[in-house]
Each structure stands twice: as C-alpha cells, then as structure tokens.
Amino acid sequence: MSEVSNYLVLNENNEVVNIIVYDGVSAYDPGEGLSLEEHPKDGGQNYIPIEIGATKNEDGTFTNPEPVLPTE
C-alpha cells in the first residue's frame, strides 16, 4: 500500500491552485494545464507552509501571496 501525502496542484504559471491528499501512484489527472508536485517537507518531515495562490520559483522554493488586510 502506498503512503498518502499532500500534493500541490500547479497551473501553467506555476501557481498553487489546490492542495490535495494523494497516494502518488493511483491513476489521477489533475486536469488540462495542471500538474502535481509533492508538497515539500522540512528536515523534521513537517510540511513547509505553502498556501493556495503561492508561486513556485525557479529555484524550487515557493513564495506565498501577500496577506490581504481588511480596509476600513
């Protein structure tokens, strides 16, 4: 049996559009123009905080979107 893990669903602009739980083996198609990437973990095997809307950088790291603060 395969171990399930979090996977990032990326669009063609390398933006995270969803985060799913997937075994990495079963047949799955995220959809046209989308790809999957295993959610990165730190040295302690904890998921690195990556949010929907984050962008994957050329060096493989991710930049989360700026928080939207309420306006008066």
The first five atom37 places (N, CA, C, CB, O) and aatype in JSON, in Angstrom:
{
  "aatype": [12, 15, 6, 19, 15, 2, 18, 10, 19, 10, 2, 6, 2, 2, 6, 19, 19, 2, 9, 9, 19, 18, 3, 7, 19, 15, 0, 18, 3, 14, 7, 6, 7, 10, 15, 10, 6, 6, 8, 14, 11, 3, 7, 7, 5, 2, 18, 9, 14, 9, 6, 9, 7, 0, 16, 11, 2, 6, 3, 7, 16, 13, 16, 2, 14, 6, 14, 19, 10, 14, 16, 6],
  "atom_mask": [
    [1, 1, 1, 1, 1],
    [1, 1, 1, 1, 1],
    [1, 1, 1, 1, 1],
    [1, 1, 1, 1, 1],
    [1, 1, 1, 1, 1],
    [1, 1, 1, 1, 1],
    [1, 1, 1, 1, 1],
    [1, 1, 1, 1, 1],
    [1, 1, 1, 1, 1],
    [1, 1, 1, 1, 1],
    [1, 1, 1, 1, 1],
    [1, 1, 1, 1, 1],
    [1, 1, 1, 1, 1],
    [1, 1, 1, 1, 1],
    [1, 1, 1, 1, 1],
    [1, 1, 1, 1, 1],
    [1, 1, 1, 1, 1],
    [1, 1, 1, 1, 1],
    [1, 1, 1, 1, 1],
    [1, 1, 1, 1, 1],
    [1, 1, 1, 1, 1],
    [1, 1, 1, 1, 1],
    [1, 1, 1, 1, 1],
    [1, 1, 1, 0, 1],
    [1, 1, 1, 1, 1],
    [1, 1, 1, 1, 1],
    [1, 1, 1, 1, 1],
    [1, 1, 1, 1, 1],
    [1, 1, 1, 1, 1],
    [1, 1, 1, 1, 1],
    [1, 1, 1, 0, 1],
    [1, 1, 1, 1, 1],
    [1, 1, 1, 0, 1],
    [1, 1, 1, 1, 1],
    [1, 1, 1, 1, 1],
    [1, 1, 1, 1, 1],
    [1, 1, 1, 1, 1],
    [1, 1, 1, 1, 1],
    [1, 1, 1, 1, 1],
    [1, 1, 1, 1, 1],
    [1, 1, 1, 1, 1],
    [1, 1, 1, 1, 1],
    [1, 1, 1, 0, 1],
    [1, 1, 1, 0, 1],
    [1, 1, 1, 1, 1],
    [1, 1, 1, 1, 1],
    [1, 1, 1, 1, 1],
    [1, 1, 1, 1, 1],
    [1, 1, 1, 1, 1],
    [1, 1, 1, 1, 1],
    [1, 1, 1, 1, 1],
    [1, 1, 1, 1, 1],
    [1, 1, 1, 0, 1],
    [1, 1, 1, 1, 1],
    [1, 1, 1, 1, 1],
    [1, 1, 1, 1, 1],
    [1, 1, 1, 1, 1],
    [1, 1, 1, 1, 1],
    [1, 1, 1, 1, 1],
    [1, 1, 1, 0, 1],
    [1, 1, 1, 1, 1],
    [1, 1, 1, 1, 1],
    [1, 1, 1, 1, 1],
    [1, 1, 1, 1, 1],
    [1, 1, 1, 1, 1],
    [1, 1, 1, 1, 1],
    [1, 1, 1, 1, 1],
    [1, 1, 1, 1, 1],
    [1, 1, 1, 1, 1],
    [1, 1, 1, 1, 1],
    [1, 1, 1, 1, 1],
    [1, 1, 1, 1, 1]
  ],
  "atom_positions": [
    [[0.84, -1.18, 0.0], [0.0, 0.0, 0.0], [0.88, 1.24, 0.0], [-0.95, 0.0, 1.21], [1.88, 1.31, 0.72]],
    [[0.5, 2.22, -0.8], [1.27, 3.46, -0.92], [0.94, 4.4, 0.24], [0.98, 4.14, -2.26], [-0.16, 4.38, 0.79]],
    [[1.92, 5.22, 0.58], [1.72, 6.2, 1.63], [1.11, 7.46, 1.02], [3.05, 6.52, 2.35], [1.6, 7.98, 0.02]],
    [[0.04, 7.95, 1.62], [-0.57, 9.17, 1.12], [0.21, 10.38, 1.62], [-2.05, 9.26, 1.55], [0.85, 10.34, 2.67]],
    [[0.14, 11.43, 0.85], [0.87, 12.66, 1.15], [0.1, 13.82, 0.56], [2.32, 12.61, 0.59], [-0.79, 13.63, -0.26]],
    [[0.44, 15.01, 0.98], [-0.14, 16.2, 0.36], [0.58, 16.47, -0.96], [-0.05, 17.44, 1.31], [1.8, 16.34, -1.05]],
    [[-0.19, 16.85, -1.96], [0.36, 17.24, -3.25], [-0.18, 18.62, -3.61], [0.0, 16.21, -4.35], [-1.33, 18.95, -3.3]],
    [[0.66, 19.4, -4.26], [0.27, 20.71, -4.75], [-0.19, 20.56, -6.18], [1.45, 21.73, -4.64], [0.44, 19.87, -6.98]],
    [[-1.29, 21.22, -6.52], [-1.78, 21.27, -7.89], [-1.35, 22.64, -8.43], [-3.36, 21.06, -7.99], [-1.76, 23.68, -7.92]],
    [[-0.52, 22.61, -9.48], [0.02, 23.84, -10.07], [-0.59, 24.08, -11.44], [1.56, 23.76, -10.17], [-0.82, 23.15, -12.2]],
    [[-0.84, 25.37, -11.75], [-1.3, 25.7, -13.1], [-0.09, 25.99, -13.99], [-2.26, 26.92, -13.06], [1.06, 25.85, -13.56]],
    [[-0.35, 26.39, -15.22], [0.73, 26.61, -16.19], [1.63, 27.78, -15.82], [0.16, 26.84, -17.56], [2.71, 27.94, -16.39]],
    [[1.2, 28.63, -14.86], [2.02, 29.75, -14.4], [2.76, 29.42, -13.11], [1.16, 30.98, -14.19], [3.29, 30.31, -12.45]],
    [[2.81, 28.12, -12.74], [3.45, 27.64, -11.52], [2.83, 28.23, -10.26], [4.93, 27.97, -11.55], [3.53, 28.46, -9.27]],
    [[1.51, 28.48, -10.3], [0.78, 28.96, -9.14], [0.02, 27.79, -8.52], [-0.2, 30.12, -9.52], [-0.55, 26.96, -9.24]],
    [[0.02, 27.72, -7.2], [-0.7, 26.66, -6.5], [-2.19, 26.99, -6.54], [-0.19, 26.5, -5.02], [-2.62, 28.03, -6.04]],
    [[-2.97, 26.09, -7.15], [-4.41, 26.31, -7.25], [-5.2, 25.38, -6.33], [-4.87, 26.12, -8.69], [-6.39, 25.59, -6.13]],
    [[-4.53, 24.35, -5.78], [-5.19, 23.45, -4.85], [-4.13, 22.62, -4.15], [-6.21, 22.54, -5.59], [-3.01, 22.48, -4.64]],
    [[-4.48, 22.07, -3.0], [-3.63, 21.14, -2.27], [-4.5, 19.92, -1.98], [-3.04, 21.78, -0.93], [-5.58, 20.04, -1.41]],
    [[-4.01, 18.74, -2.39], [-4.81, 17.53, -2.26], [-4.05, 16.46, -1.49], [-5.22, 17.0, -3.64], [-2.83, 16.54, -1.33]],
    [[-4.76, 15.46, -1.01], [-4.15, 14.27, -0.42], [-4.21, 13.19, -1.49], [-4.89, 13.81, 0.91], [-5.27, 12.91, -2.05]],
    [[-3.05, 12.58, -1.78], [-2.94, 11.65, -2.91], [-1.86, 10.63, -2.58], [-2.62, 12.39, -4.24], [-0.89, 10.95, -1.89]],
    [[-2.02, 9.42, -3.09], [-1.01, 8.38, -2.81], [0.17, 8.42, -3.79], [-1.65, 7.01, -2.86], [1.14, 7.69, -3.59]],
    [[0.09, 9.24, -4.82], [1.2, 9.37, -5.77], [1.33, 8.22, -6.75], [0.0, 0.0, 0.0], [2.22, 8.24, -7.59]],
    [[0.44, 7.22, -6.66], [0.54, 6.04, -7.51], [-0.74, 5.81, -8.31], [0.86, 4.82, -6.66], [-0.67, 5.52, -9.51]],
    [[-1.88, 5.93, -7.67], [-3.16, 5.69, -8.35], [-3.32, 6.63, -9.53], [-4.33, 5.86, -7.36], [-2.8, 7.74, -9.55]],
    [[-4.07, 6.15, -10.53], [-4.33, 6.99, -11.7], [-5.08, 8.25, -11.28], [-5.15, 6.2, -12.77], [-6.11, 8.17, -10.6]],
    [[-4.55, 9.4, -11.67], [-5.18, 10.68, -11.35], [-4.71, 11.7, -12.37], [-4.84, 11.14, -9.89], [-3.51, 11.8, -12.65]],
    [[-5.63, 12.44, -12.91], [-5.32, 13.51, -13.86], [-5.85, 14.8, -13.26], [-5.94, 13.23, -15.29], [-7.06, 14.95, -13.11]],
    [[-4.97, 15.75, -12.91], [-5.44, 16.98, -12.27], [-6.22, 17.89, -13.22], [-4.26, 17.73, -11.72], [-6.91, 18.81, -12.77]],
    [[-6.13, 17.64, -14.5], [-6.86, 18.45, -15.48], [-5.92, 19.12, -16.46], [0.0, 0.0, 0.0], [-4.71, 19.18, -16.25]],
    [[-6.49, 19.61, -17.53], [-5.71, 20.24, -18.58], [-4.97, 21.47, -18.06], [-6.61, 20.63, -19.76], [-5.56, 22.33, -17.4]],
    [[-3.68, 21.53, -18.35], [-2.86, 22.67, -17.95], [-2.41, 22.63, -16.5], [0.0, 0.0, 0.0], [-1.78, 23.57, -16.02]],
    [[-2.75, 21.54, -15.78], [-2.38, 21.43, -14.37], [-1.38, 20.3, -14.17], [-3.63, 21.2, -13.5], [-1.34, 19.35, -14.95]],
    [[-0.56, 20.43, -13.13], [0.4, 19.38, -12.8], [0.42, 19.19, -11.29], [1.81, 19.73, -13.34], [-0.04, 20.03, -10.53]],
    [[0.98, 18.06, -10.87], [1.1, 17.74, -9.45], [2.55, 17.77, -9.02], [0.48, 16.37, -9.14], [3.46, 17.42, -9.78]],
    [[2.75, 18.19, -7.79], [4.08, 18.14, -7.18], [3.9, 17.81, -5.71], [4.85, 19.51, -7.37], [3.05, 18.39, -5.03]],
    [[4.7, 16.88, -5.21], [4.58, 16.53, -3.79], [4.88, 17.76, -2.94], [5.55, 15.37, -3.43], [5.83, 18.5, -3.2]],
    [[4.07, 17.96, -1.92], [4.23, 19.09, -1.01], [5.57, 18.94, -0.28], [3.04, 19.19, 0.01], [5.78, 17.93, 0.39]],
    [[6.47, 19.91, -0.4], [7.79, 19.79, 0.24], [7.68, 19.74, 1.77], [8.68, 20.97, -0.18], [6.78, 20.33, 2.37]],
    [[8.64, 19.02, 2.37], [8.72, 18.91, 3.82], [10.06, 19.44, 4.29], [8.52, 17.45, 4.28], [11.03, 19.47, 3.53]],
    [[10.11, 19.87, 5.55], [11.37, 20.32, 6.13], [12.15, 19.11, 6.65], [11.13, 21.35, 7.27], [11.71, 17.97, 6.47]],
    [[13.28, 19.34, 7.28], [14.12, 18.25, 7.79], [13.43, 17.39, 8.84], [0.0, 0.0, 0.0], [13.79, 16.23, 9.02]],
    [[12.44, 17.96, 9.54], [11.7, 17.22, 10.54], [10.48, 16.52, 9.96], [0.0, 0.0, 0.0], [9.65, 16.0, 10.7]],
    [[10.38, 16.52, 8.63], [9.28, 15.88, 7.9], [7.93, 16.56, 8.13], [9.18, 14.44, 8.3], [6.89, 15.92, 8.01]],
    [[7.96, 17.85, 8.44], [6.74, 18.65, 8.54], [6.55, 19.39, 7.21], [6.81, 19.66, 9.75], [7.52, 19.82, 6.58]],
    [[5.31, 19.53, 6.8], [5.05, 20.25, 5.56], [5.49, 21.71, 5.69], [3.57, 20.17, 5.18], [5.2, 22.37, 6.69]],
    [[6.19, 22.2, 4.68], [6.56, 23.6, 4.62], [5.28, 24.38, 4.32], [7.68, 23.87, 3.54], [4.54, 24.0, 3.41]],
    [[4.99, 25.46, 5.05], [3.74, 26.19, 4.82], [3.69, 26.8, 3.41], [3.59, 27.31, 5.87], [4.42, 27.73, 3.08]],
    [[2.81, 26.25, 2.6], [2.57, 26.74, 1.25], [1.07, 26.92, 1.1], [3.15, 25.77, 0.16], [0.3, 26.01, 1.41]],
    [[0.66, 28.08, 0.64], [-0.76, 28.4, 0.54], [-1.24, 28.35, -0.91], [-1.03, 29.78, 1.13], [-0.45, 28.46, -1.84]],
    [[-2.54, 28.17, -1.06], [-3.13, 28.32, -2.38], [-2.87, 29.76, -2.83], [-4.68, 27.98, -2.38], [-3.07, 30.69, -2.05]],
    [[-2.42, 29.92, -4.05], [-2.03, 31.24, -4.56], [-0.53, 31.45, -4.54], [0.0, 0.0, 0.0], [-0.04, 32.43, -5.1]],
    [[0.22, 30.54, -3.88], [1.68, 30.65, -3.86], [2.22, 30.41, -5.26], [2.3, 29.64, -2.85], [1.56, 29.77, -6.09]],
    [[3.41, 30.91, -5.52], [4.07, 30.74, -6.82], [5.36, 29.96, -6.61], [4.36, 32.11, -7.49], [6.13, 30.25, -5.7]],
    [[5.58, 28.96, -7.48], [6.83, 28.2, -7.44], [7.9, 29.0, -8.16], [6.66, 26.77, -8.08], [7.71, 29.42, -9.31]],
    [[9.02, 29.22, -7.5], [10.14, 29.96, -8.06], [11.05, 29.04, -8.86], [10.93, 30.67, -6.95], [10.96, 27.81, -8.74]],
    [[11.93, 29.63, -9.67], [12.84, 28.84, -10.5], [13.74, 27.93, -9.68], [13.69, 29.76, -11.33], [14.15, 26.87, -10.16]],
    [[14.07, 28.34, -8.43], [14.95, 27.51, -7.59], [14.2, 26.41, -6.84], [15.68, 28.39, -6.6], [14.8, 25.69, -6.04]],
    [[12.88, 26.27, -7.1], [12.09, 25.22, -6.46], [11.41, 25.63, -5.17], [0.0, 0.0, 0.0], [10.59, 24.88, -4.64]],
    [[11.75, 26.81, -4.66], [11.06, 27.31, -3.46], [9.72, 27.92, -3.86], [11.94, 28.35, -2.72], [9.43, 28.1, -5.04]],
    [[8.91, 28.23, -2.87], [7.6, 28.83, -3.12], [7.48, 30.17, -2.41], [6.48, 27.88, -2.67], [8.0, 30.34, -1.3]],
    [[6.8, 31.11, -3.04], [6.5, 32.4, -2.44], [5.0, 32.47, -2.23], [7.02, 33.58, -3.32], [4.23, 32.43, -3.19]],
    [[4.6, 32.57, -0.95], [3.18, 32.7, -0.64], [2.67, 34.08, -1.0], [2.94, 32.41, 0.85], [3.44, 35.04, -1.01]],
    [[1.38, 34.2, -1.29], [0.83, 35.51, -1.61], [0.86, 36.43, -0.39], [-0.6, 35.38, -2.14], [0.85, 35.96, 0.75]],
    [[0.9, 37.71, -0.65], [0.84, 38.69, 0.44], [-0.54, 38.61, 1.09], [1.12, 40.14, -0.07], [-1.54, 38.46, 0.38]],
    [[-0.6, 38.71, 2.42], [-1.91, 38.66, 3.06], [-2.75, 39.88, 2.68], [-1.76, 38.59, 4.59], [-2.23, 40.99, 2.49]],
    [[-4.04, 39.65, 2.57], [-4.96, 40.76, 2.27], [-5.51, 41.24, 3.6], [-6.13, 40.31, 1.29], [-6.18, 40.5, 4.31]],
    [[-5.22, 42.48, 3.92], [-5.68, 43.06, 5.17], [-6.99, 43.8, 4.94], [-4.61, 44.0, 5.76], [-7.17, 44.45, 3.91]],
    [[-7.9, 43.72, 5.89], [-9.17, 44.43, 5.73], [-8.95, 45.94, 5.7], [-10.14, 44.07, 6.87], [-8.08, 46.47, 6.4]],
    [[-9.73, 46.6, 4.9], [-9.66, 48.06, 4.84], [-10.91, 48.63, 5.51], [-9.54, 48.56, 3.36], [-11.95, 47.98, 5.59]],
    [[-10.77, 49.85, 5.97], [-11.91, 50.48, 6.64], [-12.87, 51.05, 5.65], [-11.44, 51.58, 7.59], [-13.89, 51.62, 6.03]]
  ]
}
